[in-house]
Amino acid sequence: MSSFIAAAIAIARLPNSGDVTYEIVNFIDGVRTVREIRDAVSAELEPIELAIVAEYLDLLVKAGAVTFKR
């Protein structure tokens, strides 16, 4: 990920962004919704905005790392 892209996404500005991104990916299971993933990460670490999780997941989708179920 280029430094420009990293600086542009909200999750990169969190002091514990590495832990947060790890936990987000850890909770992706094909069953949980974006909100449920956010809730689980918030319970594990600290409260995080839904929009931040959604933005990060959208980035993973664009990178081809995950797909959304329809």
C-alpha positions as CSV (number, residue, x, y, z in Angstrom):
1,M,0.0,0.0,0.0
2,S,1.5,3.3,-1.0
3,S,2.0,5.9,1.8
4,F,-0.5,8.2,0.0
5,I,-3.2,5.6,0.2
6,A,-2.3,4.7,3.8
7,A,-2.5,8.4,4.8
8,A,-5.8,8.8,3.0
9,I,-7.7,6.1,4.9
10,A,-9.0,6.8,8.4
11,I,-7.9,3.5,9.9
12,A,-4.2,4.4,9.3
13,R,-4.6,7.4,11.6
14,L,-5.6,5.2,14.6
15,P,-2.7,4.8,17.1
16,N,-3.2,1.0,17.1
17,S,-4.1,0.6,13.4
18,G,-2.1,-2.6,13.1
19,D,-4.0,-4.3,15.8
20,V,-7.3,-3.0,14.5
21,T,-6.7,-4.2,10.9
22,Y,-5.5,-7.6,12.2
23,E,-8.7,-8.0,14.3
24,I,-11.0,-6.8,11.4
25,V,-9.5,-9.5,9.1
26,N,-9.6,-12.0,11.9
27,F,-13.4,-11.5,12.3
28,I,-14.2,-11.8,8.5
29,D,-15.9,-15.2,8.2
30,G,-18.4,-14.8,5.5
31,V,-21.3,-14.7,8.0
32,R,-20.7,-11.5,10.0
33,T,-21.9,-8.2,8.7
34,V,-19.7,-5.1,8.6
35,R,-21.5,-3.9,11.7
36,E,-21.0,-7.2,13.5
37,I,-17.3,-7.1,12.6
38,R,-17.1,-3.5,14.0
39,D,-18.8,-4.6,17.2
40,A,-16.5,-7.5,17.7
41,V,-13.4,-5.4,17.1
42,S,-14.8,-2.7,19.4
43,A,-15.3,-5.3,22.1
44,E,-11.7,-6.7,21.7
45,L,-9.9,-3.4,21.5
46,E,-11.7,-0.1,21.8
47,P,-14.7,1.5,20.2
48,I,-14.2,2.1,16.5
49,E,-16.5,3.9,14.1
50,L,-18.5,1.8,11.6
51,A,-17.4,4.1,8.7
52,I,-13.7,3.3,9.5
53,V,-14.3,-0.4,9.3
54,A,-16.5,-0.1,6.2
55,E,-13.8,2.0,4.5
56,Y,-11.1,-0.6,5.3
57,L,-13.2,-3.5,4.1
58,D,-14.0,-1.6,0.8
59,L,-10.2,-1.2,0.4
60,L,-9.7,-4.9,0.9
61,V,-12.5,-5.6,-1.7
62,K,-10.8,-3.3,-4.2
63,A,-7.5,-5.0,-3.6
64,G,-9.2,-8.4,-4.3
65,A,-8.4,-9.7,-0.8
66,V,-12.1,-10.3,0.2
67,T,-15.5,-10.2,-1.5
68,F,-18.9,-9.2,-0.2
69,K,-21.6,-11.8,-0.2
70,R,-24.8,-10.7,-1.9
